Amino acid sequence: MITFVYANRAEQSILQPVIDAARERNVAFTTLDLSAAIKDIELDKNLGKVYDLVYGKIDQDKTSVAVLVGDRREVMFAALAYFVKGVK
């Protein structure tokens, strides 16, 4: 399964064509909107929450690839969680 991760609407709009293509091809996927899950995500004090949230949601038996889009540090903390869990 593929997990698509983003932290705001602009990033979601960038991923949307890829998500649509996955849906059309019946590829198993899920999405994770970090800003919907974590209030005031842009604050430095919440970066650890990003890592903890993503780390806790990763199911290594199901998730084979994570696709992350973002240009802010929140997505880097999500990427770190996938890296630590060994997800490509």
C-alpha positions in Angstrom: 0.0 0.0 0.0 1.1 3.6 -0.7 0.6 6.4 1.8 0.4 9.9 0.4 1.4 12.5 3.1 1.0 16.3 3.0 0.7 19.2 5.4 -1.5 21.7 3.7 -3.9 22.2 0.8 -1.3 23.4 -1.7 0.7 20.1 -1.1 -2.5 18.1 -1.4 -3.3 19.8 -4.7 0.1 18.8 -6.0 -0.5 15.2 -5.0 -4.0 15.0 -6.3 -3.2 13.9 -9.9 -1.1 11.1 -8.5 -3.8 10.1 -6.0 -6.4 10.1 -8.8 -4.1 7.9 -11.0 -3.7 5.4 -8.1 -7.4 5.3 -7.7 -8.0 4.8 -11.4 -5.5 1.9 -11.4 -7.0 0.3 -8.3 -3.8 0.7 -6.4 -4.2 0.4 -2.6 -3.4 3.7 -0.9 -4.2 6.0 2.0 -3.7 9.6 2.6 -2.5 11.5 5.7 -3.2 15.2 6.0 -0.9 16.3 8.8 -2.5 19.7 9.3 -5.9 18.1 9.8 -4.4 15.8 12.5 -2.3 18.3 14.4 -3.5 21.8 15.4 -1.0 24.6 14.8 1.3 22.2 12.9 3.6 25.1 11.9 4.8 25.8 15.4 8.2 24.3 16.4 6.7 22.8 19.6 4.5 20.5 17.4 7.2 19.0 15.2 7.6 16.1 17.7 3.9 15.5 17.4 4.2 15.1 13.7 6.9 12.4 14.2 4.9 10.7 16.9 1.7 10.7 14.9 3.2 9.4 11.7 5.4 6.8 13.5 2.3 5.5 15.3 0.2 5.2 12.1 2.8 3.3 10.1 1.8 -0.4 9.6 5.0 -2.0 8.2 3.0 -5.0 7.1 0.8 -2.9 4.9 2.7 0.2 3.9 5.4 -0.4 1.3 5.9 3.1 0.1 5.3 6.6 1.4 5.0 9.6 -1.0 5.6 12.9 0.8 5.2 16.3 -0.7 6.1 19.5 1.1 8.6 22.3 1.4 8.3 22.9 5.1 9.9 21.1 8.0 6.8 19.3 9.1 7.1 16.9 6.2 10.7 16.2 7.1 9.6 14.9 10.5 7.1 12.6 8.8 9.8 11.4 6.5 12.0 10.7 9.4 9.3 8.4 10.9 9.1 6.4 7.7 12.8 6.2 7.5 13.1 4.9 11.0 10.4 2.2 10.3 12.2 1.2 7.1 9.4 2.3 4.7 10.7 3.5 1.3 
